[in-house]
């Protein structure tokens, strides 16, 4: 069984009202997990559970990057990260009491199913629209932003392997950082365009980032 449900907010979207967003996150990201664990212990104690957590449970230090493995101390950088961190602890507690439950610490995973509010889809949709003449320019906040990006298909494959392996916490990511500029270059080249002819960037400021260390044996 996989617990992938989550309430999230993209930084690329309009500002969200914490009074609305935070209670919804608690209901789905925390209370839903607790209810699932309780139900499994009562009715299906041998059921294997995989919970999807997030790299937002970690914050890079000022002026540097943070490499994350399963032993890295958590310091959430968002309320979303706090909810995921709480549930990771709940999963670990249930596992200590015999439930075969695991947590996948997921880094950025992208696919065509992402909504346009997410940067990856904002860029790829704009590249296609500009190539077709349906859009003229793309505005980007920071070319120097960086992330550990992976394909959602690869992440799902890792989740499936987790459901068959020893229950534990596992970091799932590419282990490499790429800039927004890298993303733009790749997406626009795919449609035969040079991103520099079509993108307006407010700044190009490198930012500290978190990167996965998925090398656990």
C-alpha positions, -999 to +999 in steps of 0.1 A: +000+000+000+012+035-008+003+067+010+010+094-016-018+118-007-006+153+002-017+189+003+011+210-011+016+245-025+040+254-053+062+284-047+055+293-083+018+297-076+000+327-061+004+332-023-017+308-003-037+317+029-020+298+057-053+298+077-067+276+049-037+257+037-021+247+070-052+229+084-057+211+051-020+200+052-024+187+088-056+168+079-041+150+049-003+149+056-006+140+093-040+129+105-046+108+074-013+090+080-022+084+116-056+070+106-040+047+080-015+034+106-043+027+131-064+009+105-035-013+093-025-023+129-061-033+136-071-050+103-040-057+082-008-058+104+012-076+077+003-051+050+034-033+036+031+005+036+052+030+018+048+067+028+060+096+006+079+122+025+098+152+012+132+169+009+115+200+023+122+184+057+157+197+053+172+232+051+206+240+036+230+261+056+236+297+047+261+299+019+263+261+012+245+230+000+233+201+021+237+165+010+209+144+025+210+107+034+188+087+058+208+099+088+208+136+081+192+157+109+159+172+098+152+209+099+120+216+079+120+248+057+083+249+052+051+240+070+047+212+044+081+199+055+070+200+091+040+178+084+060+153+064+086+152+092+060+144+118+046+116+097+080+101+091+084+098+128+049+083+131+058+057+104+091+049+123+072+044+155+047+021+139+076+001+123+092-002+158+059-019+169+060-044+141+042-027+111+062-032+079+061+005+070+087+025+051+092+062+043+105+074+009+123+108+013+115+122-021+134+149-039+119+169-068+102+144-092+087+158-124+063+146-151+038+160-177+011+155-150+025+184-130+001+214-130+013+246-147+020+263-113+051+241-109+083+254-124+090+223-145+056+225-163+058+263-165+090+260-185+080+230-207+046+244-215+061+278-224+087+263-246+060+244-266+037+274-267+065+298-279+075+272-306+039+271-318+035+309-317+009+309-290+032+327-265+060+352-269+080+355-237+085+335-205+092+353-172+115+335-147+123+348-112+158+333-108+180+315-132+203+305-104+178+284-085+188+248-082+172+215-074+177+177-074+153+168-103+143+133-112+117+116-134+085+107-116+086+074-135+120+065-119+106+076-084+076+053-088+099+024-097+119+031-065+087+031-045+078-003-059+112-017-049+107-002-014+075-021-011+093-054-017+125-047+004+133-043+041+110-017+057+130+014+065+136+050+055+151+056+021+163+087+002+151+088-034+167+114-057+192+118-086+221+129-064+228+158-088+219+195-087+208+214-118+200+251-122+169+266-137+191+277-165+199+240-172+162+233-173+155+261-197+183+251-220+171+215-221+134+223-227+139+249-253+165+229-272+140+201-274+118+223-296+147+238-315+149+271-298+175+290-278+160+299-244+180+331-243+159+346-271+126+341-253+132+343-215+131+373-192+149+366-159+146+389-129+180+377-115+206+350-117+215+344-080+229+309-070+210+296-040+219+269-014+201+237-021+195+202-008+207+172-029+200+135-023+226+110-014+207+078-026+237+055-023+225+034+006+233-002-001 
